[in-house]
């Protein structure tokens, strides 16, 4: 039965690799199909990344008690349903909801898959081997995902919705993984700490909804979007911002009302607020303690500089990854299918860079490696973008007849890919083991914020000016990242000397 669980996990990761990294292809296609502006399309990154961060933080500590298999079933079930709905999509909001569901589902899947690996493997070698092969399957999904979407693109008809048939395949794969999971037995007893009892869904979500952190988070974000209309008026030159505020504000208002109702019902059921805290305070405080442990880390100069670096890096990375297909079609004037395939080439470059860095970092100091990589990224921008001026490639172009710049631009992936794992390793190795969980939470949250910010900025600059300007602007966060990592090096050396 372990083999069927493993096969299900492989298919899980393969499908989510395609879905998570399809945002660039979808952004290009919704512009062609539904006449969505670039700025408006840029919010899809936020609908994907922010749920991953928030859901991971809120439910990660509870999922082993709720049930790893049940959590994966929920994630796969949600994605399967939406994949089968997407071929009938006829408006932009379908894609917002799709990426929202993808984000929530992947948060459930990632936490539970990592926890499940130890239950279906034997020993350290078996765990490492399966983890490596699982990440390898994820990279294959990233590579093949853009290729899969490109096969369904009609270059001659921008309004063709034939590309949406890709979701039939993804839905079938998700359903296959779900059925395999349902047929498999998984002994989850080892996933629980000694003395812990399981929780049902009602208990788990009741604890989360009554957490001070959850209520404060919803109220704070809700208040921000309540003032969205006057703020959008001040920024009326950007229609996409106004649309973003209007869309998310409605969702958050409903979420706040729902959370408040759940909170009142919960208190009344237990008789009084004091009773509720007495019965469940230890578990409610677990959410609050997780948050406070992260908050306390932020005040450390070492961590503060690091999260600035992570934010800047992911801002840069997602700017390029998400907008590469649009850049190729709008600036290089290549067919849409080839533009989406360029995303696959960029993903391949990322894979090559990451594998190469694994060997280089064994012999070269991390700061030297990441500095060379940042300078290399800047060099690619400064060399490649001037070559796009006045370029007009014919519609019959192929990869064999494409201009040099079409091959030069994906080199960005080779230089970008080693930076993120390198700086994550540096900060985690500089902190005590008991801080790693809180630090991982910060990494997830600020990665999501950086990715969303980068996509929205690039999309709006792309729309307001042009693609060259949008990518030239990446030189600013590159310079800031190099400065931040210089200070990170100094602070880690100081921490090592004091240890």
Buried (B, 14 or more C-beta within 10 A) or exposed (E): EBEBBBBBBBBBBBBBBBBBBBBBBBBBBBBBBBEBBBBBBBBBBBBBBBBBBBBBBBBBBBBBBBBBBBBBBBBBBBBBBBBBBBBEBEEBEBBBBBBBBBBBBBBBBBBBBEBBBBBBBEEEEEBEEBBEBBEEBBBBBBBBBBBBBBEBBBBEEBEBBEBBEBBBBBBBBBBBBBBBBEEBEBEBEEBEEEEEEBBEEEBBBBBBBBBEBBBEBBBEBBEBBBEBEEBBEEBEEBBBBBBBBEBBBEBBBEBBEEBBEBBEEBBEEBEEEEEBBEEBEEBBBBBBBBBEBBEEBEEBEBBBBBBBBBBBBBBBBBBBBBBBBBBBBBBBBBBBBBBBBBBBBBBBBBBBBBEBBEEBBEEEEBBEBBBBBBEBBBEBBEBBBEBBEEEEBEEEBEEEEBBEBBEBBBBBBBBBBBBBBBBBEBBBEBBEEEBEEBBBBBBBBBBBBBBBBBBBBBBBBBBBEBBBEBBBBBBEBBEBBBBBBBBBBBBBEEBEEEE
